[in-house]
Amino acid sequence: MAVKAMPKRPNFTPIETASGWMVSIPANMTGTGKRERRFFEDDKQAAKLGKRLRAEYASGMRGGVIDAGLARMAADASKLLETCGLSILEAARIVAKQFAEAKGPDETFRERFDRFTRANEMRWSARYRSDMEKIPRWVGSAFMATQCAVIGDAAIEAALRANGATSPETVKARRAQVVAIMAAKDKRGRVAPPEIMTVKQCAAMLRACQSLAERHAVALLLFAGIRPDGELGRLDWSDVGADHITIHPETSKTGTDRHIPIKPRLARLLKGHPTAGPVIPPNWQRRIQAIRKTAGIASKQDITRHTFASHYLAAWGEDATKQAMGHTQGSTTLFRHYRRAVLDAAGLKYFR
């Protein structure tokens, strides 16, 4: 009886080429079903990707563990999606989101909470959003997993008291926010529509920096669109290359990776940055609040990202902006939350 040869284990060791350091990714580990080659300016970035791919391969994240019938369906789906410019994963996320939004009483409180906060995060003030993000801790994990159809006022109050709400006033205030999630009420009237910064405000932020480290971090907010909540704090200087910034899944808010091109103005502002270590300097939260106050944007948490997206869209178009922002091709977030009236010339000037 003939013994079937084991498939050759892929080699993720970076190779130096004329286009830079290259890592070859086999077809069974890509979203397109085709072999891909990723290029990097330096060997450290390439080695980092190679290490991650080896770990994924070792854990079984490859085509060899997929049922043959499922693999055939995936191949057929990939062909259907070619004309749409979507990968299977992107299409699945779009459908899953639509399905979740269409779900009614079968939703768990966790599902409704996630859907509601995603839909409203750009409409809420920073303070209201911060309160909403505390709800999972207020009600506990068991309540979060409960189906909304069986949740009543008594269950809400019991969960709140079991997780630290002792006074009637606290229970009442927190219950109102839980009920807002249950009813999926949209707090549209709480804040004005998102704005973008003026040239003077951008310059004021940079001038208010007291160190080169602070100036580097502010430059990433203004000219790379890094999310100020979370992403900037998780970003490491080793992820900042000569011509692009790599946002890994563990860094990204959405759990997906993306590459942000470094345009001339950002390259100049980042000159001399460290090669490794956290991007944000010590005492950052206090310092960034002072910097934002100096620029007149203290209460506008996401305005740097709005400003980046609006100018990038004017300069390089929808597809490039979605890639830099980490949005899927079918996403409408860009136009619902970020697009503002910016002339093409002004967009190019912003980054040049």
Buried (B, 14 or more C-beta within 10 A) or exposed (E): EEEEEEEEEBEBEBEEEEEBBBBBBBEBBBEEBEEEEBEBEBBBBBBBBBEBBBEEBEEEEBBEEEEEEEBEEBEEBBEEBEEEEBBBEBBEBBEEBEEBEEBEEEBBBBBBBBBBBBEBBBBBBBEBBEBBEEBBEBBBEEBBEBEBEEBEEEBBBBBBEEBEBEEEEBBEEBBEBBEBBBEEEEBEEEBEEBBBBEEEBBEBBBEBBEEBBBBBBBBBBBBBBBBBBEBBBBBBBBBBBEEBBBBBEEBBEBEBBBBBBBBEBBBEBBEEBBEEEBBBBEEBEEBBEBBBEBBBBEEBBBBBBBBBBBBBBBBBEBEEBBBBBBBBBBBEBBEEBBBBEBEEEBBBBBBE
